[in-house]
Amino acid sequence: MHGKIFLAVISLAMFGCGNQAAVEKARADFNRFSELVKSGTVSKKVFEEYQKKYNVAQSQAALEQLEISLDETEIRASFYGILTAKYVEVGSMISQGTPLVAIQSPQG
């Protein structure tokens, strides 16, 4: 078979930091209200609301990281082709730029 051989290379997504700002704000609010509840300036109920917001923000950020990790467990070629070589085994640890397989265009 003739034709151009393509190397499929893993592309690791950059971890999103959209929720990081929300976590930082929630942490700052939690810390501030933690001190205010100790001094009696705010009620325990108000403090607990900010504690819940902080816990939710942390959980959402963790979920986002897990979803990104899950998306990275499946590797697909961006085009149709014939697998001509396999460079890694299932379960191998790889990093960005690691050649996985060679794929040849079926057009020859």
Secondary structure as UniProt FT lines:
FT   STRAND          5..9
FT   HELIX           18..39
FT   HELIX           44..71
FT   TURN            72..73
FT   STRAND          82..86
FT   TURN            90..91
FT   TURN            96..97
FT   STRAND          99..104
FT   TURN            106..107
//
